[in-house]
Amino acid sequence: MKALFLLLALFATLTIQAQPAGEPVRLWIEDAPGALGEEPKDIPTLTPYLPDEEKGTGAAIVICPGGGYGSLAGHEGEDYALWLRDHGIAAFVLKYRLGSGGYRHPVPSQDAARAIRFVRANADKYKIDVKRVGIMGSSAGGHLASTALTRFDTGKADSDDLIERQSSRPDLGILCYPVITMGDKTHGGSKKNLLGQDPSVELVKELSNELQVTQETPPTFIYHTVEDKVVPVENALMFAGALRENEVPFDLHVYEKGPHGSGLGHKVYAAYRDGNLHPWTANCLFWLKGRGWVK
C-alpha cells in the first residue's frame, strides 16, 4: 500500500512538471530602480503560472513568498501558484529584492507595486481582468502584501512607461500567518532585514501596517495559528481589527494548532493536490468563490 501511495505521488509530481510555469519576466527591462548590481538578486522578476484557457476565471494573484526578507520560501511561492492555477486563477510568483541582498525599505514594496502594475499592463496577453488582480503573501511575504494593500496609488497617467500608468492597488489580499506590525509583536528578523538595525520610531510606525488601514484598503482573507511561535497570532488579529474598524470586508480564520510556515499543509503540493491540504485552503476558495474569483 505504501509503495502504491509513493507511485501515485510520483505520478502527480510528473504531471505538474509536464505543465511548467512560464519563464521569469523582468519587472523592469533595464536595471530596477535602486539596483546595487546586475546579479540575479538585483533583478526582480515575475514567474507566471497560467491556467488552461477554458478553465481560467480571468482573475490573477501576485504571490509574495515569505522568508523573513532574507530569502524566498519555495513552498510559499510555486506551491501556492500551482494551487491557484488548478482553480482557474492566473498566478504570478514575485521574486522581490531582499535585505540579505542589501535592499531595505522601500525597495521590496516598490517591486510588489511594480508587479501589480505589470500584470494589469499585460492583461490582454495573460487573458485576465484588470479589475481582478490581487496579492497574496505568507509570513514576511504577508507583510509585503499587506504593505501593498495599505500603500498604493492610481498610477502616473502621463508616464512614458506604460506599466507605470497602471494602478498599484490590489483588488483583494490573501495573508497567511503574516507579519503585520513592526512593533512589539513583530518578527525580529523580518524587521531587521527590512528596516535595518536601528530604525526610527517614525519608520517603525510607517511599516506597522495595522496602523495604515483605511476605508480604501481592499477586502482581505487572513489565516493564522495560535501555536505559531515565530510570528505571533496578534499580527493577524491587529490587521483584522483595523479592517473591521474601517468597515473593510475580511475573512479571518485562526486555528489552534499548526506551526509557522505550514503553507498549504504539505511542502510538496504536486504530491497531494487538493487531498489533505490545510482547511484554510477550502475556506479561502469559498471566500474567493463568493467574490466571483473562482467557479
N, C-alpha and C positions, 0 to 999 in steps of 0.2 A: 504493500500500500504506500509506504514511504517512497519507494522508487517511482511509483506512478505519479505521486504528487510532484516529485522533483522533475519528472519528464514534462508534466503539464506546465510547471513554472518555467522551464527552459523554452518550451514552445511559445508561451506568452511573451517571453523576453525577445525571442527571434521575431515574433510578429511585430512588436514595437520597432525593432531595428529595421524591419522591412519598410517602415513608414517614417523615414528620417525627418528631422527638423530641417528647415531651410538654412541656408548659410548665414552666419552672423553678418549683420549690416552695421556699418559705422554710423553713429548718430550725426557726426559732422564729417563731411568729405575731407576737409583739411584738419589740421590739429584742433582738438577740442579747446574751448576757452580755458585758460589756466593750465594747459598741459605742461608737465615737467619734463617730458621726453617723448620718445616715439616707440617705446616698448609696449607690449600688449596691455600692461597695467595702466598705461596712459591713454588708452583708446576705448572709450565706452561704446558698447555695441548692443544691438537687439537681435535675438535669435527667434525667428517666427516658427510657430507650430500651428499650421492651418488645418482646419477640418476639411473633410471632403465637401465639395460644393453643395451636394444635396443634403448634407447634414448640418451645414453651417446655419447659425441663427442670426448672423450679422453683428453679433456682439464681439468685443475684443477686450482683453485684460492684459495690462503690463504687469509682469511679476518681478518683485524685488526680493531676491533670496536674502536670508539672514547670514550672520557670521560676525556680528559684533563690529561692523565697519572695518574689519580686518581681513576677512575672507568672504567667500561666497559659497553657501551650502548647496550642493547639487540637488539634494532631495527636496529642497525648498524652492527649486527653480524648475528643472526639467520635469520632475515628477508631477508638480502642480500643472505644468503646461500640458503634459500628456493626459492628465485627468480632465482638464478643462476642454481640451481638444476632443476627447471622447464624447463630450456633451455638447459639441457644436460651437464652442467658443474659440475664436482665434486667440491664441496665447503668444505673448512676446516676452521672453526672458531677458531681463536687463542685466548687463554686466556694467556696473557703475564703478566709479573710481573710489578708492578706499584709503583709510587712514594709514594702513600698512604700506601704501604706495606713496605716502607723503601728502595726501589730499585731505583737507579739513573742510568744514562747513564754509561756504555754501556749495562746494563742488558736487557732492552726491545729489543734492536736491536740484542742481542745475541739470544733471544727467537725467534724473527722473522726469523733470518738466519737459526736457527735450524729447524724451521717449514718447510721452503722451502726444506732444505736437507731431512727432514723426508719424505715429500710427494714423492720426487724423489726416495728415497731409497725403498719406498713401492709401486712403480709404478705398478708392476705386481699384487699386492694384490688389488689395487684400480682401475686397468684397465685404467691407464692414460699414456699419452705420456710424457716422461721425458723432452722433448723439448717444452712442452706447460704447464708450471707451472708458474702462475702469482701471483701477490699480489694486494690486494685492501684495502683501508683504508679511514676512514672518520675523519675529524677534527684532533685530536691528533693521531688517528689511521692512518690518512693520512700522518702525519709527520713520523710515524714509517714506513709506506710503502715507503715513498719517501727516507727514510734512507736506506732501503733495496735496492731501485732502484739505489742508488748512492754509496753504500758501500758494496761490495760483493767480494767473492773470488771463486776460482775454486775447492776448497776442498783440503783435505790432502790425497793424493793417498796412503800413507803408514800407515794411521791411523788404529788402531785395531778396532775402532768404524766404522762400515760400513756406518753409516749415515754421519759421518764427511768426508767421501770420496767424497760426492756429492757436486756439485756447489751450492752456495747460491744465484746465480744471477737469479732474476725473468726473465721470458721471456716477460712479459709486466706488466704494472701497471694501476690501476684504482684509481684515487684520487678524493674523494668527499669532497667539501669545506675544503680542507686540511690546516692544519698548515704546513708551509714550512720553514719559517725563524725563527730564534731565536733573530733577530734584532728588529728594531723599530716597525715593523708591526706584531709582534708575538702575540700569546695568552698568557697572563701573567701567568695564572695558569698552562698551559702545560709546559712552560719554567721552572717555579719554581719546579714543580714535577719531571721533568726530570733532570735538571741540578743543583738544589739546590738554596739556597738563593742568593749567590753572585758568579756566575760562572765567570771564567776568560774570557778575551776578546778572547783568543785563542779557548776556548771551545765553546763559542757562535758562532764563525766563523765556527768551525768544524761541528756544528749541524745545521747551516743555509744551508739547502740542495740546495737552488738555487745557492750556490757557489760551489757545489760539482758535478754538472752535467758534464759529459764528453761524448765523442762520443760513449762510451760503455754503456751508460745508456739506458735501454730498452724503447721501444715505450710506450707511456702513454696517457690514456684518463683522462681528468680533467674537473670537473664541479664545479661552484661556483655561488653565487648570489651577486649582488651589494648591496642588502639590509642587508647582513649579518653584524650584529652588534657585533659578538663575535670574529670571525676570519676574518679580512679584506680581500676583494677580491684580494688585491695586492699580497697575498701569491700565489694564482693560477697564476696570471699574471707573477710574477717573475719566477716561475718554468717553465712556458710555454716559456718565453723569453729565459731562459737558454737552454731549449731543442732546440729551434729554432737556437740559436747561434751555438750549437754543431751539428746541422743537424740531430737531433734525431726526428723520426716521432712522431707526437702527434695530439690529437683531443681535442680542448678546447671549452667549452660551458659556457658562462657567461649569466645568466638570471637576469633581472632587479629585479623581485620580489622573495621573499622567505626567511624565517628565517633560522638561523643556526640550524643544526641538523635535517633537514627535512627528511633525509633518502630516502626511496622510494617514499615519498609523503604522506604516511599514516603510523601510528605507528604499525598497525597490518596487515601485508601482507596477512595472511591467509584469511582475510575477503574481500580482494579486488583482489587478484591475479593480472592479467595484466590490470584490469579495473581501470581507474582513477589514474594510477601511474604517477609520475612526468615525464615530457618529456625527462629528461636526461636518463631515463632507455631505451627508444626506441633508442635514439641516441647512447647509449653505445652498445646496441645489434647490431645496424647497423655497428658500428666500429668493434665489435668482429667478426661479420659475414664476414666482409671484410678481416679479418686476419685468417679466417678459424677456429675460435674457437666455433662458433655455426652454426647450419644448417640453 
